[in-house]
Amino acid sequence: MKEFIRKYRNLMTIALSLAGIVLMMYYDYCDTECSYLRGDIWGIDLKWVGIAYMTAVIIFAAFRQSSFVRALLAAGLGVEVHLYAFQIQNDVYCPFCLAFSVLLILSFIINYEVPSAWREKKRRLWLYFLGEVDFPMLRIHKLPLLLFSLLGYLSILFTFSGSVTPAFGQEVAAGVPSLGKGKYEIVMFADYFCPPCLRIDTKAEPLLKELLATGKIKITFADVPFHRFTPTYIKYYLYAVNAHSGTKNVFHIRKTLFEAAQVKHIETENALIAYLKQQKISLKPIDEKSIFSILSSMINENNIKSTPTCIIRYSATDVKKFVGDEEIWNGLNALKTHLSAGEK
């Protein structure tokens, strides 16, 4: 087995690194929900840093530069220690990030070599528990890989910026637009650039209108700024609702904004304004900053980590939370069943 690993370790390392790249690219496209767990290094999204890192590993492995491969993987272990700690501290876990770390650890194990210091039973053996590396061209020999892990840890410690909860960073408040009045409340948290949000928004529209027609439901759309351009979309949603706040118009506005984000891929303010005018949506400016503050509070109070998320309040003490388009669909139908049973 050891001989097999030694013979094919470069190919195995390349395969695992490619899997890591695919994983990060898939993470950039969310399936049933979009998570907000975010991180960057000097402003560069951690996903792209991960892709660049795995690309470097592939290049060194392809040219059989095992010393550089082991050094990179050891540094990656140090980085992962900090990222694990960040997730544990915030009690938010990213399955894609955890899977990426598993691939990295497997790559490290495949490339591990028992250090000569252990075989020679020298002092300070603990320095070499991760192995050692030689760089003959630099006249460096038996350098502990633990040093690279520490370097990786310190690098991420001082350059990493992470966030688990989105916020608008604005000031205090006026009111978030809502539809209907009633004992029961539905709060839909979504991002216009989130594919699952578009799916549930489209699918649930007839059901939401049906629930509103009972006169027992209040619906609030609380948009979440996951995407960098989402705050601009939210601003014009508020302007449009301020111009015409009827139920039919609100749903039309949301449909148009989702199309602008995911079909037209509009990411400039002027283009968005032009598209809204083209769709005959009127705009009436308001002080959106005050409403942004309320939205931030709602996001924090409800611990929104991903979209779409739906909060359904049956009463002050009976509050249900649904995450992902399938869960939300089931939750809305359960509310419909509850209302129907109450009428009998």
TORKOLMI-812654 format. One record per atom (N, C-alpha, C): residue in three letters; x, y, z. Coordinates in pm, whole numbers, padded with zeros to 5 digits, always signed. Atoms other than C-alpha are relative to their C-alpha. Layout:
<pts>
ALAXYZ...
</pts>
This chain:
<pts>
MET+00083-00121+00000MET+00000+00000+00000MET+00087+00126+00000LYS-00089-00116-00007LYS+00282+00239+00091LYS+00067+00026-00134GLU-00066-00014+00130GLU+00457+00169-00237GLU-00096+00055-00105PHE+00101-00050+00094PHE+00136+00229-00429PHE-00021+00150+00017ILE+00021-00143-00028ILE+00085+00565-00257ILE+00120+00081-00047ARG-00119-00072+00044ARG+00446+00667-00320ARG+00005+00013-00152LYS-00006+00001+00145LYS+00416+00573-00685LYS-00100+00097-00063TYR+00106-00080+00061TYR+00092+00757-00749TYR-00040+00123+00083ARG+00039-00109-00089ARG+00097+01026-00480ARG-00021+00132-00075ASN+00017-00125+00074ASN+00138+01308-00731ASN-00134+00004-00073LEU+00129+00007+00069LEU-00160+01192-00936LEU-00116+00012+00100MET+00105-00006-00103MET-00365+01144-00619MET-00013+00142+00056THR+00001-00139-00050THR-00266+01491-00496THR-00069+00091-00100ILE+00063-00082+00105ILE-00367+01645-00829ILE-00150-00024-00002ALA+00143+00033+00002ALA-00700+01460-00821ALA-00073+00064+00118LEU+00062-00059-00119LEU-00777+01575-00466LEU-00007+00153-00012SER-00002-00146+00016SER-00678+01932-00550SER-00105+00045-00101LEU+00104-00031+00098LEU-00902+01931-00857LEU-00138-00010+00064ALA+00127+00015-00072ALA-01184+01806-00635ALA-00026+00123+00088GLY+00014-00120-00082GLY-01117+02100-00403GLY-00041+00121-00081ILE+00036-00112+00088ILE-01138+02346-00692ILE-00146-00011-00042VAL+00139+00022+00040VAL-01465+02193-00813VAL-00094+00032+00116LEU+00081-00025-00120LEU-01600+02209-00458LEU-00020+00149+00024MET+00010-00145-00021MET-01522+02580-00426MET-00082+00067-00109MET+00079-00057+00109MET-01672+02654-00766MET-00148-00031+00019TYR+00139+00037-00026TYR-01988+02465-00671TYR-00055+00082+00116TYR+00040-00082-00115TYR-01996+02656-00342TYR-00045+00138-00045ASP+00036-00132+00052ASP-02016+02975-00547ASP-00140+00000-00059TYR+00138+00013+00048TYR-02344+02842-00687TYR-00077-00082+00100CYS+00073+00072-00104CYS-02583+02751-00408CYS-00118-00075-00062ASP+00102+00088+00056ASP-02843+02479-00462ASP-00136+00022+00066THR+00130-00017-00065THR-03125+02475-00206THR-00004+00120+00092GLU-00006-00120-00082GLU-03006+02766+00006GLU+00135+00066-00020CYS-00125-00074+00014CYS-02739+03036-00002CYS+00046+00044+00138SER-00049-00031-00134SER-02527+03064+00310SER+00075+00132+00000TYR-00071-00126-00007TYR-02388+03392+00433TYR+00141-00014+00057LEU-00132+00012-00059LEU-02079+03252+00605LEU+00103+00047-00102ARG-00089-00065+00096ARG-01820+03472+00440ARG+00138+00022+00061GLY-00133-00031-00046GLY-01448+03530+00459GLY+00084+00050-00116ASP-00090-00046+00104ASP-01178+03709+00270ASP+00137+00027+00057ILE-00137-00034-00035ILE-00806+03773+00274ILE+00039+00121-00083TRP-00031-00126+00068TRP-00714+04131+00192TRP-00105+00033-00106GLY+00109-00034+00089GLY-01053+04171+00028GLY-00029-00104-00107ILE+00021+00105+00101ILE-01023+03856-00188ILE-00082-00112+00064ASP+00087+00104-00053ASP-01304+03605-00132ASP+00079-00128+00025LEU-00075+00119-00040LEU-01175+03297+00049LEU-00017-00115-00100LYS+00021+00106+00101LYS-01326+03072-00221LYS+00106+00010-00109TRP-00098-00018+00107TRP-01095+03223-00482TRP+00142-00022+00051VAL-00131+00030-00060VAL-00799+03203-00246VAL+00020-00152+00003GLY-00008+00146-00003GLY-00878+02832-00203GLY+00026-00059-00137ILE-00021+00048+00137ILE-00895+02781-00579ILE+00144+00026-00044ALA-00139-00032+00035ALA-00561+02959-00627ALA+00098-00090+00074TYR-00086+00086-00082TYR-00408+02755-00345TYR+00007-00141-00060MET+00002+00134+00057MET-00518+02422-00493MET+00067-00003-00138THR-00067-00008+00131THR-00396+02535-00836THR+00151-00006+00018ALA-00144+00003-00028ALA-00050+02597-00689ALA+00045-00141+00038VAL-00033+00138-00038VAL-00053+02249-00532VAL+00006-00089-00124ILE+00004+00080+00124ILE-00147+02098-00869ILE+00126+00023-00083ILE-00118-00033+00082ILE+00137+02279-01047ILE+00126-00066+00057PHE-00119+00060-00061PHE+00402+02166-00798PHE-00005-00152-00006ALA+00013+00147+00008ALA+00265+01810-00794ALA+00025-00049-00142ALA-00019+00038+00140ALA+00262+01798-01174ALA+00148-00004-00037PHE-00144-00004+00027PHE+00632+01889-01178PHE+00081-00078+00105ARG-00062+00087-00100ARG+00703+01644-00893ARG+00089+00076+00099GLN-00073-00080-00099GLN+00821+01917-00658GLN-00060-00030+00138SER+00063+00048-00123SER+00732+01721-00346SER+00027+00090+00121SER-00031-00088-00114SER+00907+01960-00107SER-00095+00118+00005PHE+00092-00114+00005PHE+00695+02252-00222PHE-00144-00043+00027VAL+00135+00052-00025VAL+00381+02038-00219VAL-00023-00018+00149ARG+00016+00025-00143ARG+00438+01931+00141ARG-00002+00132+00079ALA-00003-00130-00069ALA+00522+02287+00247ALA-00134+00072-00015LEU+00130-00064+00023LEU+00202+02420+00088LEU-00110-00068+00081LEU+00103+00074-00074LEU-00010+02146+00244LEU+00012+00024+00150ALA-00020-00028-00142ALA+00144+02205+00586ALA-00050+00140+00036ALA+00051-00135-00023ALA+00071+02577+00558ALA-00152+00000-00002GLY+00145+00011+00007GLY-00284+02486+00459GLY-00061-00054+00128LEU+00049+00053-00128LEU-00324+02286+00779LEU-00009+00110+00104GLY+00003-00111-00094GLY-00236+02594+00980GLY-00116+00094-00026VAL+00113-00085+00037VAL-00492+02797+00789VAL-00131-00063+00046GLU+00124+00069-00036GLU-00759+02534+00849GLU-00026+00002+00150VAL+00018-00007-00146VAL-00697+02539+01225VAL-00072+00129+00038HIS+00064-00129-00031HIS-00791+02907+01233HIS-00144+00003-00051LEU+00135-00002+00057LEU-01093+02858+01006LEU-00095-00091+00078TYR+00081+00085-00088TYR-01217+02568+01221TYR-00040+00078+00125ALA+00025-00076-00122ALA-01184+02790+01528ALA-00104+00109-00024PHE+00095-00106+00034PHE-01377+03069+01354PHE-00142-00056-00007GLN+00133+00060+00012GLN-01668+02837+01274GLN-00052-00046+00135ILE+00042+00045-00133ILE-01674+02687+01623ILE-00039+00119+00087GLN+00027-00119-00081GLN-01660+03031+01784GLN-00135+00062-00033ASN+00125-00062+00043ASN-01956+03154+01579ASN-00114-00100-00013ASP+00101+00106+00007ASP-02141+02820+01585ASP-00071-00001-00135VAL+00051+00007+00137VAL-02185+02836+01208VAL+00098-00084-00080TYR-00089+00093+00067TYR-02050+02557+00992TYR-00030-00005-00150CYS+00011+00002+00146CYS-01985+02555+00620CYS+00038-00139-00050PRO-00032+00136+00045PRO-02011+02200+00477PRO+00101-00004-00113PHE-00096-00005+00110PHE-01818+02301+00166PHE+00141+00024+00053CYS-00131-00030-00059CYS-01536+02445+00376CYS+00056-00121+00073LEU-00044+00119-00072LEU-01524+02134+00592LEU+00043-00109-00097ALA-00038+00100+00101ALA-01516+01910+00285ALA+00134+00037-00064PHE-00127-00048+00057PHE-01235+02125+00141PHE+00115-00036+00093SER-00107+00030-00096SER-01035+02077+00460SER+00030-00149+00005VAL-00022+00145+00003VAL-01086+01700+00444VAL+00088-00038-00119LEU-00082+00026+00118LEU-00941+01699+00092LEU+00145+00042+00025LEU-00135-00048-00031LEU-00645+01902+00215LEU+00073-00096+00094ILE-00061+00092-00097ILE-00583+01668+00509ILE+00038-00131-00068LEU-00031+00123+00074LEU-00601+01364+00280LEU+00124+00018-00086SER-00118-00029+00082SER-00349+01526+00047SER+00127+00001+00085PHE-00116-00006-00089PHE-00118+01592+00340PHE+00042-00141+00043ILE-00030+00138-00043ILE-00145+01230+00460ILE+00068-00078-00112ILE-00057+00071+00115ILE-00070+01099+00111ILE+00146+00040-00022ASN-00135-00050+00024ASN+00243+01314+00093ASN+00090-00006+00123TYR-00077+00004-00125TYR+00358+01250+00450TYR+00118-00097-00010GLU-00119+00085-00010GLU+00708+01111+00502GLU+00050+00003+00144VAL-00054+00004-00136VAL+00847+00995+00835VAL+00130+00079+00004PRO-00120-00085-00003PRO+01108+01258+00930PRO+00123-00077+00047SER-00126+00066-00038SER+01471+01152+00960SER+00032+00024+00147ALA-00025-00031-00141ALA+01481+01320+01302ALA-00060-00107+00090TRP+00062+00106-00079TRP+01245+01051+01431TRP+00082-00129-00011ARG-00078+00123+00020ARG+01450+00773+01278ARG+00133+00007+00075GLU-00129-00018-00067GLU+01767+00918+01426GLU-00015+00030+00148LYS+00032-00023-00141LYS+01594+00984+01760LYS+00073+00122+00057LYS-00061-00123-00047LYS+01719+01337+01789LYS-00090+00069+00102ARG+00080-00077-00095ARG+01602+01587+02049ARG-00104+00084-00074ARG+00107-00085+00054ARG+01299+01808+02000ARG-00077-00071-00113LEU+00072+00077+00102LEU+01118+01536+01809LEU-00137+00061-00030TRP+00133-00058+00021TRP+00789+01725+01857TRP+00000+00101-00113LEU-00007-00096+00110LEU+00911+01982+01606LEU-00027-00066-00135TYR+00004+00069+00129TYR+00902+01716+01337TYR-00122-00091-00015PHE+00111+00096+00007PHE+00570+01544+01404PHE-00080+00013-00130LEU+00066-00016+00130LEU+00430+01689+01079LEU+00091-00039-00117GLY-00095+00035+00104GLY+00741+01588+00891GLY+00103+00109-00021GLU-00105-00097+00031GLU+01032+01773+00739GLU+00009+00016-00151VAL-00012-00026+00143VAL+01126+01916+00404VAL+00139+00054-00030ASP-00132-00047+00044ASP+01446+01986+00210ASP-00016+00091-00121PHE-00008-00088+00117PHE+01515+02272-00029PHE+00147+00015-00037PRO-00143-00001+00033PRO+01860+02188-00171PRO+00045+00126-00073MET-00039-00119+00076MET+01857+02484-00408MET+00020+00121+00091LEU-00015-00108-00098LEU+01829+02709-00102LEU+00095-00039+00113ARG-00091+00054-00102ARG+02072+02496+00098ARG-00069-00011+00136ILE+00078+00022-00122ILE+01799+02425+00350ILE-00035-00148+00009HIS+00025+00143-00016HIS+01770+02074+00489HIS-00072-00026+00133LYS+00070+00047-00119LYS+01542+01901+00738LYS-00073+00114+00073LEU+00077-00110-00057LEU+01321+02204+00791LEU-00135-00054+00047PRO+00126+00055-00051PRO+01024+02113+01016PRO-00121+00061-00071LEU+00121-00050+00065LEU+00690+02139+00837LEU-00090+00073+00098LEU+00077-00073-00101LEU+00545+02262+01165LEU+00018+00151-00016LEU-00025-00143+00021LEU+00705+02598+01083LEU-00091+00056-00109PHE+00090-00045+00107PHE+00499+02620+00763PHE-00144+00005+00050SER+00135-00003-00057SER+00184+02534+00957SER-00019+00125+00086LEU+00007-00122-00083LEU+00259+02812+01205LEU-00006+00124-00088LEU+00002-00113+00093LEU+00327+03048+00915LEU-00138+00015-00062GLY+00135-00004+00057GLY-00007+02954+00758GLY-00100+00053+00101TYR+00092-00044-00105TYR-00187+03004+01088TYR+00013+00150+00026LEU-00022-00142-00028LEU-00030+03343+01155LEU-00043+00088-00118SER+00039-00077+00119SER-00091+03458+00798SER-00151+00021-00004ILE+00147-00012+00004ILE-00464+03383+00814ILE-00051+00078+00121LEU+00042-00069-00121LEU-00486+03518+01168LEU+00000+00151-00020PHE-00014-00145+00015PHE-00372+03865+01060PHE-00059+00055-00130THR+00053-00050+00128THR-00525+03882+00712THR-00146-00037-00024PHE+00136+00050+00025PHE-00859+03700+00742PHE-00104+00092+00061SER+00116-00074-00048SER-01183+03891+00773SER-00123-00084-00028GLY+00116+00087+00017GLY-01493+03682+00833GLY-00125+00059+00060SER+00129-00045-00050SER-01861+03741+00890SER-00101-00112-00014VAL+00103+00103+00005VAL-02153+03513+00970VAL-00140+00059-00013THR+00131-00064+00008THR-02435+03766+00965THR+00008+00123-00087PRO-00004-00117+00086PRO-02505+04016+00686PRO-00058+00122+00069ALA+00052-00124-00056ALA-02566+04379+00774ALA+00015+00111-00102PHE-00003-00113+00092PHE-02632+04704+00594PHE+00094+00109+00048GLY-00088-00101-00054GLY-02419+04915+00825GLY-00060+00139-00008GLN+00065-00129+00010GLN-02674+05196+00832GLN-00055+00043+00136GLU+00049-00058-00125GLU-02857+05402+01091GLU-00146-00033+00027VAL+00129+00043-00057VAL-03193+05395+01268VAL-00122+00032-00086ALA+00108+00071+00063ALA-03538+05324+01142ALA-00137+00061-00020ALA+00136-00047+00024ALA-03882+05387+00998ALA-00099-00114-00009GLY+00091+00112+00009GLY-04063+05074+00880GLY+00023-00082-00126VAL-00017+00090+00114VAL-04030+04770+00654VAL-00136-00026-00062PRO+00130+00022+00064PRO-04311+04739+00398PRO-00051-00142+00022SER+00059+00132-00017SER-04552+04451+00457SER-00137-00002-00068LEU+00131+00020+00063LEU-04871+04308+00308LEU-00094-00065+00100GLY+00102+00063-00083GLY-05189+04226+00494GLY+00013+00030+00148LYS+00002-00013-00146LYS-05281+04227+00860LYS-00064-00126+00056GLY+00061+00119-00059GLY-05358+03939+01087GLY+00081-00055+00115LYS-00062+00063-00117LYS-05269+03718+01377LYS+00130-00071-00038TYR-00115+00078+00043TYR-05020+03513+01176TYR+00093+00087-00085GLU-00097-00081+00075GLU-04701+03658+01033GLU+00101-00089-00072ILE-00102+00068+00081ILE-04474+03536+00755ILE+00108+00102-00034VAL-00113-00086+00039VAL-04129+03690+00710VAL+00089-00082-00093MET-00081+00070+00101MET-03947+03586+00393MET+00134+00072-00015PHE-00135-00055+00015PHE-03570+03644+00398PHE+00060-00055-00131ALA-00049+00043+00130ALA-03421+03637+00049ALA+00105+00097-00053ASP-00097-00083+00072ASP-03148+03771-00177ASP-00033-00013-00149TYR+00041+00003+00140TYR-03228+03866-00536TYR+00097-00079-00089PHE-00099+00073+00079PHE-02909+03695-00658PHE+00009-00148+00040CYS-00002+00138-00051CYS-02985+03365-00479CYS-00097-00086-00081PRO+00089+00084+00084PRO-03122+03096-00720PRO-00113-00068+00076PRO+00112+00061-00073PRO-03322+02906-00453PRO-00106+00102+00043CYS+00096-00105-00037CYS-03480+03238-00349CYS-00095+00029-00117LEU+00083-00021+00119LEU-03602+03291-00704LEU-00100-00114-00016ARG+00089+00116+00015ARG-03744+02939-00712ARG-00118+00008+00096ILE+00109+00000-00098ILE-03943+02972-00390ILE-00088+00123-00017ASP+00079-00121+00022ASP-04051+03327-00470ASP-00102-00023-00112THR+00089+00029+00113THR-04197+03211-00801THR-00105-00105+00036LYS+00089+00111-00034LYS-04345+02889-00666LYS-00104+00039+00105ALA+00088-00030-00114ALA-04494+03038-00350ALA-00093+00118-00024GLU+00082-00120+00021GLU-04648+03352-00502GLU-00150-00028+00004PRO+00145+00027-00007PRO-04994+03198-00566PRO-00046-00038+00140LEU+00036+00043-00136LEU-04994+03039-00220LEU+00000+00118+00096LEU-00005-00119-00086LEU-04892+03364-00050LEU-00120+00090-00024LYS+00119-00080+00031LYS-05169+03549-00231LYS-00126-00064+00058GLU+00114+00073-00056GLU-05413+03280-00122GLU-00007+00020+00152LEU-00004-00021-00144LEU-05300+03316+00239LEU-00039+00143+00036LEU+00037-00139-00024LEU-05331+03694+00220LEU-00151+00020-00010ALA+00144-00014+00023ALA-05687+03656+00094ALA-00084-00043+00120THR+00075+00042-00119THR-05787+03493+00424THR-00019+00116+00098GLY+00008-00112-00092GLY-05732+03826+00599GLY+00063-00027+00135LYS-00058+00038-00129LYS-05540+03649+00874LYS+00153+00005-00001ILE-00145+00011+00018ILE-05186+03685+00743ILE+00063+00136-00028LYS-00085-00114+00032LYS-04923+03955+00744LYS+00129-00054-00059ILE-00122+00048+00066ILE-04632+03905+00503ILE+00100+00115-00012THR-00109-00098+00013THR-04301+04090+00518THR+00113-00064-00080PHE-00115+00046+00077PHE-04027+04052+00260PHE+00124+00073+00053ALA-00121-00059-00058ALA-03695+04110+00437ALA+00120-00043-00084ASP-00111+00035+00090ASP-03420+04120+00179ASP+00133+00004+00074VAL-00127+00021-00070VAL-03074+04009+00286VAL+00117+00031-00094PRO-00109-00043+00090PRO-02755+04167+00143PRO+00116-00098-00007PHE-00109+00095+00018PHE-02554+03856+00062PHE+00091+00045-00115HIS-00075-00043+00117HIS-02450+03972-00284HIS+00040+00147+00016ARG-00051-00136-00019ARG-02244+04291-00302ARG-00093+00107-00058PHE+00086-00101+00062PHE-02504+04464-00524PHE-00143-00006+00052THR+00136+00014-00053THR-02811+04350-00329THR-00052+00126+00069PRO+00052-00123-00062PRO-02834+04671-00119PRO-00060+00099-00100THR+00056-00088+00103THR-02893+04865-00441THR-00136-00050-00045TYR+00129+00059+00038TYR-03171+04625-00540TYR-00104+00027+00109ILE+00093-00024-00111ILE-03326+04662-00196ILE-00046+00145+00001LYS+00036-00142+00004LYS-03316+05039-00226LYS-00111+00026-00102TYR+00101-00026+00103TYR-03514+05032-00549TYR-00128-00081+00022TYR+00122+00069-00043TYR-03753+04773-00411TYR-00081+00092+00092LEU+00067-00091-00094LEU-03832+05018-00132LEU-00057+00121-00073TYR+00049-00113+00078TYR-03864+05306-00379TYR-00126-00038-00078ALA+00113+00045+00083ALA-04100+05103-00599ALA-00123-00027+00087VAL+00113+00027-00089VAL-04317+04986-00308VAL-00054+00130+00057ASN+00044-00131-00049ASN-04327+05342-00179ASN-00088+00071-00102ALA+00081-00061+00107ALA-04471+05446-00515ALA-00136-00069-00012HIS+00125+00077+00010HIS-04732+05167-00531HIS+00013-00124+00089SER-00017+00106-00100SER-04778+04934-00233SER-00106-00108-00007GLY+00102+00104+00013GLY-05061+04715-00361GLY+00061-00138-00011THR-00050+00137+00000THR-05026+04340-00332THR+00050-00043-00138LYS-00037+00040+00135LYS-05020+04280-00707LYS+00130+00067-00043ASN-00119-00074+00041ASN-04759+04549-00757ASN+00125-00047+00074VAL-00115+00046-00078VAL-04533+04424-00476VAL+00056-00130-00059PHE-00047+00126+00059PHE-04518+04075-00627PHE+00062+00024-00138HIS-00055-00033+00132HIS-04457+04226-00971HIS+00140+00061+00014ILE-00130-00063-00024ILE-04170+04436-00834ILE+00105-00106+00033ARG-00096+00103-00041ARG-04006+04135-00672ARG+00037-00091-00118LYS-00026+00084+00117LYS-04043+03925-00985LYS+00096+00071-00096THR-00084-00078+00090THR-03885+04203-01191THR+00143+00010+00051LEU-00134-00011-00058LEU-03593+04245-00952LEU+00075-00133-00006PHE-00064+00131+00013PHE-03524+03871-00948PHE+00046-00022-00144GLU-00038+00014+00142GLU-03523+03874-01329GLU+00120+00087-00032ALA-00112-00091+00025ALA-03290+04173-01332ALA+00131-00060+00052ALA-00121+00056-00062ALA-03046+03993-01101ALA+00048-00128-00066GLN-00041+00135+00040GLN-03052+03639-01237GLN-00021-00032-00148VAL+00019+00022+00144VAL-03170+03666-01597VAL+00077+00106-00079LYS-00069-00110+00069LYS-03041+04007-01706LYS+00140+00025+00055HIS-00131-00015-00065HIS-02743+03996-01466HIS+00042+00147+00010ILE-00024-00144-00013ILE-02769+04368-01398ILE+00073+00029+00131GLU-00078-00032-00120GLU-02505+04497-01158GLU+00050+00144-00002THR-00029-00143-00009THR-02500+04872-01219THR-00131+00072+00030GLU+00121-00070-00043GLU-02743+05121-01072GLU-00076+00059-00117ASN+00068-00062+00115ASN-02816+05302-01398ASN-00073-00105-00084ALA+00065+00106+00077ALA-02891+04975-01577ALA-00124-00052+00072LEU+00117+00046-00078LEU-03125+04870-01296LEU-00115+00099-00011ILE+00104-00104+00012ILE-03313+05201-01307ILE-00065-00008-00138ALA+00053+00007+00137ALA-03348+05172-01685ALA-00090-00122-00018TYR+00080+00122+00013TYR-03477+04815-01658TYR-00133+00014+00072LEU+00124-00020-00074LEU-03734+04909-01395LEU-00095+00092-00078LYS+00083-00090+00082LYS-03858+05194-01615LYS-00056-00074-00121GLN+00044+00079+00115GLN-03874+04955-01909GLN-00117-00092+00038GLN+00108+00087-00049GLN-04097+04730-01697GLN-00116+00080+00059LYS+00107-00092-00044LYS-04315+05034-01616LYS-00021-00003+00152ILE+00005-00004-00146ILE-04231+05030-01246ILE+00037+00141+00045SER-00023-00136-00048SER-04262+05371-01083SER+00086-00003+00126LEU-00088-00011-00116LEU-04015+05487-00820LEU-00030+00129+00076LYS+00019-00117-00085LYS-04070+05722-00528LYS+00100-00009+00115PRO-00108+00012-00100PRO-03753+05779-00321PRO-00048+00025+00143ILE+00020-00020-00144ILE-03758+05750+00058ILE+00137-00011+00066ASP-00125+00015-00074ASP-03491+05745+00328ASP+00022-00149+00027GLU-00018+00145-00013GLU-03387+05384+00273GLU+00095-00038+00113LYS-00099+00032-00104LYS-03106+05405+00530LYS-00068-00038+00131SER+00069+00030-00125SER-03352+05404+00817SER-00060-00141-00005ILE+00059+00134+00013ILE-03519+05088+00683ILE+00109-00107-00002PHE-00112+00094-00001PHE-03183+04921+00627PHE+00035-00041+00144SER-00030+00030-00140SER-03129+04944+01002SER-00097-00103+00057ILE+00100+00096-00047ILE-03453+04760+01072ILE+00028-00138-00059LEU-00029+00128+00064LEU-03365+04491+00820LEU+00121-00067+00065SER-00117+00056-00069SER-03025+04446+00986SER-00040-00061+00134SER+00046+00052-00130SER-03197+04403+01322SER-00079-00129-00017MET+00080+00120+00025MET-03441+04150+01178MET+00090-00118-00035ILE-00093+00106+00039ILE-03155+03951+01025ILE+00072-00054+00123ASN-00072+00042-00121ASN-02967+03945+01356ASN-00092-00070+00099GLU+00093+00057-00099GLU-03269+03875+01576GLU-00045-00141-00038ASN+00047+00131+00047ASN-03375+03580+01361ASN+00115-00093-00038ASN-00118+00083+00023ASN-03018+03452+01325ASN+00003-00057-00142ILE+00004+00042+00141ILE-03035+03442+00945ILE+00141-00023-00051LYS-00132+00039+00048LYS-02733+03256+00810LYS-00001-00035-00148SER+00008+00038+00141SER-02860+03158+00466SER-00137+00038-00055THR+00127-00030+00066THR-03132+03231+00214THR-00032-00111-00100PRO+00114-00065-00064PRO-03408+03162+00152PRO-00028-00058+00139THR+00045+00040-00133THR-03527+03150+00512THR-00137+00063+00024CYS+00135-00050-00028CYS-03887+03187+00624CYS-00031-00017+00148ILE+00045+00004-00139ILE-04009+03273+00972ILE-00153+00008-00001ILE+00146-00003-00011ILE-04373+03189+01047ILE-00036+00009+00148ARG+00042-00021-00139ARG-04519+03326+01371ARG-00147-00035+00014TYR+00137+00039-00031TYR-04828+03142+01483TYR-00050+00079+00121SER+00030-00080-00119SER-04815+03329+01813SER+00133+00052+00054ALA-00123-00055-00058ALA-04565+03511+02033ALA+00095-00109+00046THR-00083+00110-00051THR-04443+03178+02168THR+00018-00114-00099ASP-00007+00107+00100ASP-04492+02960+01860ASP+00055+00057-00131VAL-00068-00055+00118VAL-04238+03066+01598VAL+00077-00112-00068LYS-00066+00108+00074LYS-04119+02828+01328LYS+00093+00060-00106LYS-00100-00047+00096LYS-03813+02870+01107LYS+00025-00107-00105PHE-00020+00093+00110PHE-03770+02710+00766PHE+00112+00053-00090VAL-00115-00039+00081VAL-03450+02714+00560VAL+00004-00084-00127GLY-00002+00071+00127GLY-03425+02625+00192GLY-00138-00002-00064ASP+00128-00014+00070ASP-03696+02634-00073ASP-00098-00113+00031GLU+00090+00112-00027GLU-03834+02286+00001GLU-00062+00010+00139GLU+00052-00015-00137GLU-03865+02343+00376GLU-00104+00113+00006ILE+00091-00115-00003ILE-04030+02680+00318ILE-00134-00036-00064TRP+00123+00041+00068TRP-04282+02533+00074TRP-00086-00087+00093ASN+00073+00086-00094ASN-04376+02267+00328ASN-00055+00080+00118GLY+00044-00082-00112GLY-04397+02526+00606GLY-00120+00086-00035LEU+00113-00083+00044LEU-04630+02752+00407LEU-00126-00084-00017ASN+00116+00089+00016ASN-04855+02460+00322ASN-00054-00046+00135ALA+00044+00037-00135ALA-04862+02358+00688ALA-00082+00114+00062LEU+00076-00115-00049LEU-04979+02711+00773LEU-00138+00004-00066LYS+00128+00003+00071LYS-05249+02686+00507LYS-00093-00105+00060THR+00079+00108-00060THR-05366+02355+00655THR-00050+00042+00138HIS+00037-00046-00134HIS-05367+02509+01003HIS-00116+00100-00008LEU+00107-00099+00015LEU-05582+02800+00885LEU-00130-00066-00043SER+00120+00071+00047SER-05822+02567+00705SER-00065-00077+00114ALA+00054+00076-00113ALA-05859+02352+01016ALA-00067+00092+00100GLY+00058-00096-00094GLY-05931+02661+01224GLY-00135+00052-00042GLU+00128-00051+00051GLU-06220+02760+00999GLU-00112-00101+00016LYS+00103+00106-00008LYS-06399+02427+01046LYS-00062-00006+00139
</pts>
